[in-house]
């Protein structure tokens, strides 16, 4: 049982380059989330998808876009990467949003030079 | 805005001792709380959760206590083991949205053999 799978595990980009972070869950969860984690700060919500077909902004959405491709997959896209987007990105999912535990992937470590 | 915080950023204990990690929250409307454990290089792992209609909940070697009067949450780990060394996060759902958790910055627990 894989749970939440994120790819790639590591990525280095130059400023201005674009990339898509992939996330898939095999738990038949309805809600999916993208967080970023920076040193000295808690996890901050970028975007979330309460259910298939819907997406909403979180706390720090600027510079990102998302796509809920189907119930299993939720991708995060950086159209023009900036050094401020250097971070560890975590995808998470849950069956019913807000009052049930989030299940996290192991993250993508992104460096933008 | 409302936020979740931690009293102690670091905690060092001897193997076999009990550990207590504290968390303060400021939103009296919060009705669901979670504790996560994060090991180096991995995603947060769910430990235990509690709803606001409870004061205490026990799991395997862990207990979460909720004091709504002073808006305080704690995680107790019994007979702490070296494998418990990690960063521990609390998170709350404030009830304003069904789909967003707010995370604290974390406490680093170090268990000395």
HADDOCK unambig.tbl for C-alpha pairs under 7 A between the chains (distance, minus, plus):
assign (segid A and resid 40 and name CA) (segid B and resid 105 and name CA) 6.48 0.50 0.50
assign (segid A and resid 41 and name CA) (segid B and resid 105 and name CA) 5.15 0.50 0.50
assign (segid A and resid 42 and name CA) (segid B and resid 103 and name CA) 5.55 0.50 0.50
assign (segid A and resid 42 and name CA) (segid B and resid 104 and name CA) 5.30 0.50 0.50
assign (segid A and resid 42 and name CA) (segid B and resid 105 and name CA) 4.03 0.50 0.50
assign (segid A and resid 42 and name CA) (segid B and resid 106 and name CA) 6.87 0.50 0.50
assign (segid A and resid 43 and name CA) (segid B and resid 103 and name CA) 5.83 0.50 0.50
assign (segid A and resid 50 and name CA) (segid B and resid 99 and name CA) 6.64 0.50 0.50
assign (segid A and resid 97 and name CA) (segid B and resid 98 and name CA) 5.80 0.50 0.50
assign (segid A and resid 97 and name CA) (segid B and resid 99 and name CA) 4.66 0.50 0.50
assign (segid A and resid 98 and name CA) (segid B and resid 93 and name CA) 6.14 0.50 0.50
assign (segid A and resid 98 and name CA) (segid B and resid 98 and name CA) 4.46 0.50 0.50
assign (segid A and resid 98 and name CA) (segid B and resid 99 and name CA) 4.30 0.50 0.50
assign (segid A and resid 98 and name CA) (segid B and resid 100 and name CA) 5.71 0.50 0.50
assign (segid A and resid 98 and name CA) (segid B and resid 101 and name CA) 6.50 0.50 0.50
assign (segid A and resid 99 and name CA) (segid B and resid 32 and name CA) 5.99 0.50 0.50
assign (segid A and resid 101 and name CA) (segid B and resid 46 and name CA) 6.66 0.50 0.50
assign (segid A and resid 104 and name CA) (segid B and resid 43 and name CA) 5.64 0.50 0.50
assign (segid A and resid 104 and name CA) (segid B and resid 44 and name CA) 6.06 0.50 0.50
assign (segid A and resid 104 and name CA) (segid B and resid 45 and name CA) 6.96 0.50 0.50
assign (segid A and resid 105 and name CA) (segid B and resid 43 and name CA) 5.55 0.50 0.50
assign (segid A and resid 106 and name CA) (segid B and resid 42 and name CA) 4.73 0.50 0.50
assign (segid A and resid 106 and name CA) (segid B and resid 43 and name CA) 4.21 0.50 0.50
assign (segid A and resid 107 and name CA) (segid B and resid 42 and name CA) 6.88 0.50 0.50
assign (segid A and resid 107 and name CA) (segid B and resid 43 and name CA) 6.05 0.50 0.50
